[in-house]
Every structure is written in structure tokens, then in C-alpha cells.
Amino acid sequence: MVYGDTSQDRVQALRSVNKGIPNSAVLLSTPDEILHVYTMVDPETQKEVVMWEDILQAFDNAVQVRNKTRS
């Protein structure tokens, strides 16, 4: 996990959200609720990815990833 200034690093912001909550009901997050993990570049697609192991290190009970929810 990453703390502090992340403006120059390849990182992805993550936060925990209960999977039973619909996207429309997700409240705005506070800076204390957001964690940053390092991303890696996939050698085949050249896209940045987050390793599942890094997500589990940040959120040990994670079961899925949501994309494009309210921040």
C-alpha cells in the first residue's frame, strides 16, 4: 500500500464498499477511506493493472471489484 503523495507513482485508489449496496446508494468517500496500491503494466496489453494479492492485502475480506462507482 502507498501513503502520502502519490502524484508521480502508478497507483490506483481503492476503498471498501459493502457489495450489497447499489452504486446509486454509495456515499462520497473521505480521504481516510481511500487506500492507494501500486499498479503494474501488463506486458501483453500495456495497460495498468492491480494485482488481486495487493487488493487482499488492503482489504482482507474482499470478494469482488467494482468500477466506476461514485468517489
HTML snippet that shows the backbone in 3Dmol.js (N, CA, C, O; Angstrom):
<script src="https://3Dmol.org/build/3Dmol-min.js"></script>
<div id="view" style="width:600px;height:400px;position:relative"></div>
<script>
const pdb = `
ATOM      1  N   MET A   1       0.823  -1.173   0.000  1.00  0.00           N
ATOM      2  CA  MET A   1       0.000   0.000   0.000  1.00  0.00           C
ATOM      3  C   MET A   1       0.869   1.240   0.000  1.00  0.00           C
ATOM      4  O   MET A   1       2.037   1.203   0.388  1.00  0.00           O
ATOM      5  N   VAL A   2       0.292   2.312  -0.431  1.00  0.00           N
ATOM      6  CA  VAL A   2       1.009   3.561  -0.581  1.00  0.00           C
ATOM      7  C   VAL A   2       0.345   4.615   0.293  1.00  0.00           C
ATOM      8  O   VAL A   2      -0.881   4.693   0.369  1.00  0.00           O
ATOM      9  N   TYR A   3       1.161   5.419   0.946  1.00  0.00           N
ATOM     10  CA  TYR A   3       0.642   6.534   1.731  1.00  0.00           C
ATOM     11  C   TYR A   3       1.340   7.797   1.284  1.00  0.00           C
ATOM     12  O   TYR A   3       2.439   7.734   0.732  1.00  0.00           O
ATOM     13  N   GLY A   4       0.720   8.947   1.514  1.00  0.00           N
ATOM     14  CA  GLY A   4       1.367  10.210   1.190  1.00  0.00           C
ATOM     15  C   GLY A   4       1.149  10.620  -0.250  1.00  0.00           C
ATOM     16  O   GLY A   4       0.145  10.256  -0.861  1.00  0.00           O
ATOM     17  N   ASP A   5       2.096  11.383  -0.799  1.00  0.00           N
ATOM     18  CA  ASP A   5       1.982  11.932  -2.143  1.00  0.00           C
ATOM     19  C   ASP A   5       2.086  10.819  -3.174  1.00  0.00           C
ATOM     20  O   ASP A   5       3.110  10.139  -3.253  1.00  0.00           O
ATOM     21  N   THR A   6       1.045  10.630  -3.955  1.00  0.00           N
ATOM     22  CA  THR A   6       1.043   9.594  -4.979  1.00  0.00           C
ATOM     23  C   THR A   6       0.977  10.179  -6.383  1.00  0.00           C
ATOM     24  O   THR A   6       0.685   9.458  -7.336  1.00  0.00           O
ATOM     25  N   SER A   7       1.241  11.464  -6.525  1.00  0.00           N
ATOM     26  CA  SER A   7       1.049  12.127  -7.815  1.00  0.00           C
ATOM     27  C   SER A   7       2.010  11.625  -8.895  1.00  0.00           C
ATOM     28  O   SER A   7       1.677  11.700 -10.078  1.00  0.00           O
ATOM     29  N   GLN A   8       3.169  11.125  -8.536  1.00  0.00           N
ATOM     30  CA  GLN A   8       4.139  10.689  -9.530  1.00  0.00           C
ATOM     31  C   GLN A   8       4.205   9.173  -9.672  1.00  0.00           C
ATOM     32  O   GLN A   8       4.871   8.672 -10.578  1.00  0.00           O
ATOM     33  N   ASP A   9       3.537   8.443  -8.807  1.00  0.00           N
ATOM     34  CA  ASP A   9       3.585   6.988  -8.833  1.00  0.00           C
ATOM     35  C   ASP A   9       2.424   6.420  -9.639  1.00  0.00           C
ATOM     36  O   ASP A   9       1.405   7.081  -9.839  1.00  0.00           O
ATOM     37  N   ARG A  10       2.597   5.176 -10.100  1.00  0.00           N
ATOM     38  CA  ARG A  10       1.499   4.466 -10.743  1.00  0.00           C
ATOM     39  C   ARG A  10       0.719   3.770  -9.645  1.00  0.00           C
ATOM     40  O   ARG A  10       1.115   2.713  -9.153  1.00  0.00           O
ATOM     41  N   VAL A  11      -0.383   4.373  -9.273  1.00  0.00           N
ATOM     42  CA  VAL A  11      -1.196   3.834  -8.191  1.00  0.00           C
ATOM     43  C   VAL A  11      -2.668   3.861  -8.570  1.00  0.00           C
ATOM     44  O   VAL A  11      -3.085   4.593  -9.467  1.00  0.00           O
ATOM     45  N   GLN A  12      -3.439   3.051  -7.870  1.00  0.00           N
ATOM     46  CA  GLN A  12      -4.886   3.028  -8.032  1.00  0.00           C
ATOM     47  C   GLN A  12      -5.518   3.267  -6.678  1.00  0.00           C
ATOM     48  O   GLN A  12      -5.153   2.630  -5.690  1.00  0.00           O
ATOM     49  N   ALA A  13      -6.465   4.184  -6.638  1.00  0.00           N
ATOM     50  CA  ALA A  13      -7.195   4.454  -5.404  1.00  0.00           C
ATOM     51  C   ALA A  13      -8.252   3.369  -5.214  1.00  0.00           C
ATOM     52  O   ALA A  13      -8.957   3.005  -6.155  1.00  0.00           O
ATOM     53  N   LEU A  14      -8.354   2.862  -3.994  1.00  0.00           N
ATOM     54  CA  LEU A  14      -9.328   1.835  -3.661  1.00  0.00           C
ATOM     55  C   LEU A  14     -10.018   2.190  -2.358  1.00  0.00           C
ATOM     56  O   LEU A  14      -9.440   2.868  -1.508  1.00  0.00           O
ATOM     57  N   ARG A  15     -11.233   1.740  -2.202  1.00  0.00           N
ATOM     58  CA  ARG A  15     -11.912   1.854  -0.921  1.00  0.00           C
ATOM     59  C   ARG A  15     -12.867   0.691  -0.776  1.00  0.00           C
ATOM     60  O   ARG A  15     -13.257   0.066  -1.762  1.00  0.00           O
ATOM     61  N   SER A  16     -13.233   0.409   0.434  1.00  0.00           N
ATOM     62  CA  SER A  16     -14.134  -0.688   0.735  1.00  0.00           C
ATOM     63  C   SER A  16     -15.579  -0.219   0.627  1.00  0.00           C
ATOM     64  O   SER A  16     -15.942   0.841   1.138  1.00  0.00           O
ATOM     65  N   VAL A  17     -16.397  -1.023  -0.045  1.00  0.00           N
ATOM     66  CA  VAL A  17     -17.826  -0.761  -0.162  1.00  0.00           C
ATOM     67  C   VAL A  17     -18.554  -2.081   0.035  1.00  0.00           C
ATOM     68  O   VAL A  17     -18.146  -3.099  -0.524  1.00  0.00           O
ATOM     69  N   ASN A  18     -19.612  -2.080   0.811  1.00  0.00           N
ATOM     70  CA  ASN A  18     -20.399  -3.288   1.019  1.00  0.00           C
ATOM     71  C   ASN A  18     -21.016  -3.713  -0.304  1.00  0.00           C
ATOM     72  O   ASN A  18     -21.654  -2.900  -0.972  1.00  0.00           O
ATOM     73  N   LYS A  19     -20.838  -4.979  -0.697  1.00  0.00           N
ATOM     74  CA  LYS A  19     -21.304  -5.427  -2.010  1.00  0.00           C
ATOM     75  C   LYS A  19     -22.821  -5.429  -2.133  1.00  0.00           C
ATOM     76  O   LYS A  19     -23.341  -5.512  -3.246  1.00  0.00           O
ATOM     77  N   GLY A  20     -23.543  -5.340  -1.022  1.00  0.00           N
ATOM     78  CA  GLY A  20     -24.990  -5.303  -1.071  1.00  0.00           C
ATOM     79  C   GLY A  20     -25.566  -3.930  -1.351  1.00  0.00           C
ATOM     80  O   GLY A  20     -26.781  -3.789  -1.493  1.00  0.00           O
ATOM     81  N   ILE A  21     -24.727  -2.923  -1.432  1.00  0.00           N
ATOM     82  CA  ILE A  21     -25.185  -1.555  -1.664  1.00  0.00           C
ATOM     83  C   ILE A  21     -25.151  -1.255  -3.164  1.00  0.00           C
ATOM     84  O   ILE A  21     -24.107  -1.414  -3.795  1.00  0.00           O
ATOM     85  N   PRO A  22     -26.272  -0.825  -3.744  1.00  0.00           N
ATOM     86  CA  PRO A  22     -26.251  -0.474  -5.175  1.00  0.00           C
ATOM     87  C   PRO A  22     -25.386   0.762  -5.417  1.00  0.00           C
ATOM     88  O   PRO A  22     -25.201   1.587  -4.522  1.00  0.00           O
ATOM     89  N   ASN A  23     -24.868   0.878  -6.618  1.00  0.00           N
ATOM     90  CA  ASN A  23     -23.991   2.005  -6.963  1.00  0.00           C
ATOM     91  C   ASN A  23     -24.637   3.348  -6.646  1.00  0.00           C
ATOM     92  O   ASN A  23     -23.952   4.272  -6.208  1.00  0.00           O
ATOM     93  N   SER A  24     -25.926   3.468  -6.857  1.00  0.00           N
ATOM     94  CA  SER A  24     -26.598   4.747  -6.646  1.00  0.00           C
ATOM     95  C   SER A  24     -26.672   5.138  -5.178  1.00  0.00           C
ATOM     96  O   SER A  24     -26.925   6.301  -4.862  1.00  0.00           O
ATOM     97  N   ALA A  25     -26.455   4.185  -4.274  1.00  0.00           N
ATOM     98  CA  ALA A  25     -26.549   4.470  -2.841  1.00  0.00           C
ATOM     99  C   ALA A  25     -25.185   4.653  -2.180  1.00  0.00           C
ATOM    100  O   ALA A  25     -25.114   4.929  -0.982  1.00  0.00           O
ATOM    101  N   VAL A  26     -24.110   4.504  -2.938  1.00  0.00           N
ATOM    102  CA  VAL A  26     -22.769   4.650  -2.381  1.00  0.00           C
ATOM    103  C   VAL A  26     -22.504   6.117  -2.073  1.00  0.00           C
ATOM    104  O   VAL A  26     -22.618   6.974  -2.949  1.00  0.00           O
ATOM    105  N   LEU A  27     -22.154   6.397  -0.837  1.00  0.00           N
ATOM    106  CA  LEU A  27     -21.892   7.770  -0.411  1.00  0.00           C
ATOM    107  C   LEU A  27     -20.511   8.232  -0.851  1.00  0.00           C
ATOM    108  O   LEU A  27     -19.641   7.414  -1.153  1.00  0.00           O
ATOM    109  N   LEU A  28     -20.314   9.544  -0.886  1.00  0.00           N
ATOM    110  CA  LEU A  28     -18.995  10.090  -1.187  1.00  0.00           C
ATOM    111  C   LEU A  28     -18.021   9.644  -0.114  1.00  0.00           C
ATOM    112  O   LEU A  28     -18.382   9.546   1.058  1.00  0.00           O
ATOM    113  N   SER A  29     -16.804   9.376  -0.507  1.00  0.00           N
ATOM    114  CA  SER A  29     -15.804   8.887   0.441  1.00  0.00           C
ATOM    115  C   SER A  29     -14.984  10.035   1.004  1.00  0.00           C
ATOM    116  O   SER A  29     -14.886  11.110   0.412  1.00  0.00           O
ATOM    117  N   THR A  30     -14.399   9.774   2.165  1.00  0.00           N
ATOM    118  CA  THR A  30     -13.473  10.722   2.759  1.00  0.00           C
ATOM    119  C   THR A  30     -12.063  10.257   2.443  1.00  0.00           C
ATOM    120  O   THR A  30     -11.866   9.081   2.135  1.00  0.00           O
ATOM    121  N   PRO A  31     -11.070  11.147   2.509  1.00  0.00           N
ATOM    122  CA  PRO A  31      -9.690  10.726   2.236  1.00  0.00           C
ATOM    123  C   PRO A  31      -9.224   9.576   3.135  1.00  0.00           C
ATOM    124  O   PRO A  31      -8.391   8.771   2.716  1.00  0.00           O
ATOM    125  N   ASP A  32      -9.744   9.487   4.354  1.00  0.00           N
ATOM    126  CA  ASP A  32      -9.341   8.411   5.252  1.00  0.00           C
ATOM    127  C   ASP A  32      -9.847   7.050   4.794  1.00  0.00           C
ATOM    128  O   ASP A  32      -9.296   6.028   5.204  1.00  0.00           O
ATOM    129  N   GLU A  33     -10.878   7.006   3.957  1.00  0.00           N
ATOM    130  CA  GLU A  33     -11.442   5.744   3.490  1.00  0.00           C
ATOM    131  C   GLU A  33     -10.751   5.222   2.228  1.00  0.00           C
ATOM    132  O   GLU A  33     -11.008   4.098   1.798  1.00  0.00           O
ATOM    133  N   ILE A  34      -9.885   6.028   1.645  1.00  0.00           N
ATOM    134  CA  ILE A  34      -9.255   5.663   0.377  1.00  0.00           C
ATOM    135  C   ILE A  34      -7.832   5.178   0.618  1.00  0.00           C
ATOM    136  O   ILE A  34      -7.036   5.842   1.282  1.00  0.00           O
ATOM    137  N   LEU A  35      -7.528   4.008   0.065  1.00  0.00           N
ATOM    138  CA  LEU A  35      -6.170   3.456   0.091  1.00  0.00           C
ATOM    139  C   LEU A  35      -5.641   3.460  -1.333  1.00  0.00           C
ATOM    140  O   LEU A  35      -6.412   3.370  -2.289  1.00  0.00           O
ATOM    141  N   HIS A  36      -4.336   3.563  -1.473  1.00  0.00           N
ATOM    142  CA  HIS A  36      -3.708   3.518  -2.792  1.00  0.00           C
ATOM    143  C   HIS A  36      -2.796   2.302  -2.855  1.00  0.00           C
ATOM    144  O   HIS A  36      -2.025   2.044  -1.931  1.00  0.00           O
ATOM    145  N   VAL A  37      -2.889   1.557  -3.953  1.00  0.00           N
ATOM    146  CA  VAL A  37      -1.995   0.421  -4.175  1.00  0.00           C
ATOM    147  C   VAL A  37      -1.262   0.651  -5.491  1.00  0.00           C
ATOM    148  O   VAL A  37      -1.779   1.293  -6.406  1.00  0.00           O
ATOM    149  N   TYR A  38      -0.054   0.116  -5.566  1.00  0.00           N
ATOM    150  CA  TYR A  38       0.734   0.248  -6.789  1.00  0.00           C
ATOM    151  C   TYR A  38       0.109  -0.568  -7.910  1.00  0.00           C
ATOM    152  O   TYR A  38      -0.463  -1.633  -7.674  1.00  0.00           O
ATOM    153  N   THR A  39       0.222  -0.063  -9.120  1.00  0.00           N
ATOM    154  CA  THR A  39      -0.222  -0.803 -10.298  1.00  0.00           C
ATOM    155  C   THR A  39       1.001  -1.330 -11.032  1.00  0.00           C
ATOM    156  O   THR A  39       2.124  -0.866 -10.835  1.00  0.00           O
ATOM    157  N   MET A  40       0.750  -2.307 -11.878  1.00  0.00           N
ATOM    158  CA  MET A  40       1.801  -2.873 -12.728  1.00  0.00           C
ATOM    159  C   MET A  40       1.309  -2.775 -14.167  1.00  0.00           C
ATOM    160  O   MET A  40       0.103  -2.723 -14.411  1.00  0.00           O
ATOM    161  N   VAL A  41       2.226  -2.750 -15.106  1.00  0.00           N
ATOM    162  CA  VAL A  41       1.857  -2.726 -16.519  1.00  0.00           C
ATOM    163  C   VAL A  41       1.856  -4.156 -17.032  1.00  0.00           C
ATOM    164  O   VAL A  41       2.859  -4.863 -16.938  1.00  0.00           O
ATOM    165  N   ASP A  42       0.706  -4.577 -17.582  1.00  0.00           N
ATOM    166  CA  ASP A  42       0.601  -5.906 -18.171  1.00  0.00           C
ATOM    167  C   ASP A  42       1.467  -5.942 -19.431  1.00  0.00           C
ATOM    168  O   ASP A  42       1.305  -5.097 -20.312  1.00  0.00           O
ATOM    169  N   PRO A  43       2.381  -6.906 -19.528  1.00  0.00           N
ATOM    170  CA  PRO A  43       3.298  -6.922 -20.671  1.00  0.00           C
ATOM    171  C   PRO A  43       2.604  -7.144 -22.018  1.00  0.00           C
ATOM    172  O   PRO A  43       3.118  -6.702 -23.045  1.00  0.00           O
ATOM    173  N   GLU A  44       1.462  -7.810 -22.036  1.00  0.00           N
ATOM    174  CA  GLU A  44       0.774  -8.069 -23.306  1.00  0.00           C
ATOM    175  C   GLU A  44      -0.102  -6.901 -23.741  1.00  0.00           C
ATOM    176  O   GLU A  44      -0.086  -6.518 -24.911  1.00  0.00           O
ATOM    177  N   THR A  45      -0.865  -6.332 -22.814  1.00  0.00           N
ATOM    178  CA  THR A  45      -1.811  -5.277 -23.181  1.00  0.00           C
ATOM    179  C   THR A  45      -1.259  -3.874 -22.984  1.00  0.00           C
ATOM    180  O   THR A  45      -1.803  -2.909 -23.521  1.00  0.00           O
ATOM    181  N   GLN A  46      -0.175  -3.755 -22.213  1.00  0.00           N
ATOM    182  CA  GLN A  46       0.427  -2.473 -21.856  1.00  0.00           C
ATOM    183  C   GLN A  46      -0.526  -1.597 -21.031  1.00  0.00           C
ATOM    184  O   GLN A  46      -0.355  -0.380 -20.971  1.00  0.00           O
ATOM    185  N   LYS A  47      -1.518  -2.211 -20.404  1.00  0.00           N
ATOM    186  CA  LYS A  47      -2.440  -1.484 -19.536  1.00  0.00           C
ATOM    187  C   LYS A  47      -2.026  -1.668 -18.087  1.00  0.00           C
ATOM    188  O   LYS A  47      -1.448  -2.689 -17.714  1.00  0.00           O
ATOM    189  N   GLU A  48      -2.335  -0.655 -17.270  1.00  0.00           N
ATOM    190  CA  GLU A  48      -2.039  -0.754 -15.848  1.00  0.00           C
ATOM    191  C   GLU A  48      -3.056  -1.671 -15.183  1.00  0.00           C
ATOM    192  O   GLU A  48      -4.256  -1.582 -15.447  1.00  0.00           O
ATOM    193  N   VAL A  49      -2.565  -2.551 -14.322  1.00  0.00           N
ATOM    194  CA  VAL A  49      -3.427  -3.489 -13.612  1.00  0.00           C
ATOM    195  C   VAL A  49      -3.073  -3.472 -12.130  1.00  0.00           C
ATOM    196  O   VAL A  49      -1.963  -3.109 -11.741  1.00  0.00           O
ATOM    197  N   VAL A  50      -4.040  -3.874 -11.319  1.00  0.00           N
ATOM    198  CA  VAL A  50      -3.832  -4.046  -9.890  1.00  0.00           C
ATOM    199  C   VAL A  50      -3.864  -5.540  -9.627  1.00  0.00           C
ATOM    200  O   VAL A  50      -4.773  -6.234 -10.081  1.00  0.00           O
ATOM    201  N   MET A  51      -2.886  -6.034  -8.905  1.00  0.00           N
ATOM    202  CA  MET A  51      -2.836  -7.453  -8.580  1.00  0.00           C
ATOM    203  C   MET A  51      -3.831  -7.764  -7.463  1.00  0.00           C
ATOM    204  O   MET A  51      -3.935  -7.015  -6.492  1.00  0.00           O
ATOM    205  N   TRP A  52      -4.565  -8.876  -7.603  1.00  0.00           N
ATOM    206  CA  TRP A  52      -5.555  -9.275  -6.613  1.00  0.00           C
ATOM    207  C   TRP A  52      -4.916  -9.427  -5.231  1.00  0.00           C
ATOM    208  O   TRP A  52      -5.544  -9.099  -4.224  1.00  0.00           O
ATOM    209  N   GLU A  53      -3.696  -9.913  -5.171  1.00  0.00           N
ATOM    210  CA  GLU A  53      -2.997 -10.071  -3.894  1.00  0.00           C
ATOM    211  C   GLU A  53      -2.821  -8.728  -3.188  1.00  0.00           C
ATOM    212  O   GLU A  53      -2.874  -8.661  -1.960  1.00  0.00           O
ATOM    213  N   ASP A  54      -2.614  -7.663  -3.955  1.00  0.00           N
ATOM    214  CA  ASP A  54      -2.487  -6.320  -3.372  1.00  0.00           C
ATOM    215  C   ASP A  54      -3.828  -5.830  -2.830  1.00  0.00           C
ATOM    216  O   ASP A  54      -3.884  -5.161  -1.798  1.00  0.00           O
ATOM    217  N   ILE A  55      -4.903  -6.168  -3.537  1.00  0.00           N
ATOM    218  CA  ILE A  55      -6.237  -5.815  -3.042  1.00  0.00           C
ATOM    219  C   ILE A  55      -6.511  -6.549  -1.739  1.00  0.00           C
ATOM    220  O   ILE A  55      -7.026  -5.956  -0.791  1.00  0.00           O
ATOM    221  N   LEU A  56      -6.172  -7.831  -1.682  1.00  0.00           N
ATOM    222  CA  LEU A  56      -6.399  -8.604  -0.455  1.00  0.00           C
ATOM    223  C   LEU A  56      -5.530  -8.122   0.696  1.00  0.00           C
ATOM    224  O   LEU A  56      -5.926  -8.239   1.856  1.00  0.00           O
ATOM    225  N   GLN A  57      -4.370  -7.589   0.403  1.00  0.00           N
ATOM    226  CA  GLN A  57      -3.532  -7.034   1.460  1.00  0.00           C
ATOM    227  C   GLN A  57      -4.194  -5.780   2.050  1.00  0.00           C
ATOM    228  O   GLN A  57      -4.100  -5.533   3.252  1.00  0.00           O
ATOM    229  N   ALA A  58      -4.846  -5.011   1.218  1.00  0.00           N
ATOM    230  CA  ALA A  58      -5.525  -3.807   1.687  1.00  0.00           C
ATOM    231  C   ALA A  58      -6.876  -4.131   2.326  1.00  0.00           C
ATOM    232  O   ALA A  58      -7.265  -3.518   3.320  1.00  0.00           O
ATOM    233  N   PHE A  59      -7.584  -5.096   1.747  1.00  0.00           N
ATOM    234  CA  PHE A  59      -8.923  -5.469   2.213  1.00  0.00           C
ATOM    235  C   PHE A  59      -8.987  -6.994   2.298  1.00  0.00           C
ATOM    236  O   PHE A  59      -9.287  -7.662   1.308  1.00  0.00           O
ATOM    237  N   ASP A  60      -8.707  -7.535   3.469  1.00  0.00           N
ATOM    238  CA  ASP A  60      -8.562  -8.984   3.597  1.00  0.00           C
ATOM    239  C   ASP A  60      -9.834  -9.779   3.333  1.00  0.00           C
ATOM    240  O   ASP A  60      -9.750 -10.985   3.101  1.00  0.00           O
ATOM    241  N   ASN A  61     -10.995  -9.162   3.358  1.00  0.00           N
ATOM    242  CA  ASN A  61     -12.242  -9.875   3.082  1.00  0.00           C
ATOM    243  C   ASN A  61     -12.829  -9.526   1.718  1.00  0.00           C
ATOM    244  O   ASN A  61     -14.016  -9.753   1.483  1.00  0.00           O
ATOM    245  N   ALA A  62     -12.025  -8.984   0.826  1.00  0.00           N
ATOM    246  CA  ALA A  62     -12.521  -8.587  -0.498  1.00  0.00           C
ATOM    247  C   ALA A  62     -13.004  -9.811  -1.267  1.00  0.00           C
ATOM    248  O   ALA A  62     -12.391 -10.878  -1.221  1.00  0.00           O
ATOM    249  N   VAL A  63     -14.130  -9.629  -1.983  1.00  0.00           N
ATOM    250  CA  VAL A  63     -14.659 -10.714  -2.803  1.00  0.00           C
ATOM    251  C   VAL A  63     -14.876 -10.291  -4.250  1.00  0.00           C
ATOM    252  O   VAL A  63     -15.021 -11.143  -5.127  1.00  0.00           O
ATOM    253  N   GLN A  64     -14.900  -8.976  -4.512  1.00  0.00           N
ATOM    254  CA  GLN A  64     -15.081  -8.501  -5.879  1.00  0.00           C
ATOM    255  C   GLN A  64     -14.554  -7.077  -6.001  1.00  0.00           C
ATOM    256  O   GLN A  64     -14.263  -6.410  -5.009  1.00  0.00           O
ATOM    257  N   VAL A  65     -14.443  -6.640  -7.235  1.00  0.00           N
ATOM    258  CA  VAL A  65     -14.004  -5.275  -7.515  1.00  0.00           C
ATOM    259  C   VAL A  65     -15.121  -4.585  -8.277  1.00  0.00           C
ATOM    260  O   VAL A  65     -15.705  -5.161  -9.195  1.00  0.00           O
ATOM    261  N   ARG A  66     -15.418  -3.351  -7.895  1.00  0.00           N
ATOM    262  CA  ARG A  66     -16.387  -2.521  -8.605  1.00  0.00           C
ATOM    263  C   ARG A  66     -15.635  -1.433  -9.333  1.00  0.00           C
ATOM    264  O   ARG A  66     -14.605  -0.949  -8.865  1.00  0.00           O
ATOM    265  N   ASN A  67     -16.159  -1.051 -10.482  1.00  0.00           N
ATOM    266  CA  ASN A  67     -15.548   0.004 -11.258  1.00  0.00           C
ATOM    267  C   ASN A  67     -16.589   1.076 -11.545  1.00  0.00           C
ATOM    268  O   ASN A  67     -17.772   0.792 -11.736  1.00  0.00           O
ATOM    269  N   LYS A  68     -16.110   2.327 -11.570  1.00  0.00           N
ATOM    270  CA  LYS A  68     -16.943   3.481 -11.933  1.00  0.00           C
ATOM    271  C   LYS A  68     -18.088   3.726 -10.948  1.00  0.00           C
ATOM    272  O   LYS A  68     -19.194   4.079 -11.358  1.00  0.00           O
ATOM    273  N   THR A  69     -17.828   3.541  -9.658  1.00  0.00           N
ATOM    274  CA  THR A  69     -18.798   3.964  -8.666  1.00  0.00           C
ATOM    275  C   THR A  69     -18.453   5.367  -8.238  1.00  0.00           C
ATOM    276  O   THR A  69     -17.371   5.862  -8.555  1.00  0.00           O
ATOM    277  N   ARG A  70     -19.342   6.014  -7.531  1.00  0.00           N
ATOM    278  CA  ARG A  70     -19.074   7.383  -7.078  1.00  0.00           C
ATOM    279  C   ARG A  70     -17.897   7.395  -6.116  1.00  0.00           C
ATOM    280  O   ARG A  70     -17.737   6.485  -5.302  1.00  0.00           O
ATOM    281  N   SER A  71     -17.075   8.432  -6.215  1.00  0.00           N
ATOM    282  CA  SER A  71     -15.896   8.514  -5.348  1.00  0.00           C
ATOM    283  C   SER A  71     -16.196   9.212  -4.055  1.00  0.00           C
ATOM    284  O   SER A  71     -15.309   9.363  -3.215  1.00  0.00           O
TER     285      SER A  71
END
`;
const viewer = $3Dmol.createViewer("view");
viewer.addModel(pdb, "pdb");
viewer.setStyle({}, {cartoon: {color: "spectrum"}});
viewer.zoomTo();
viewer.render();
</script>
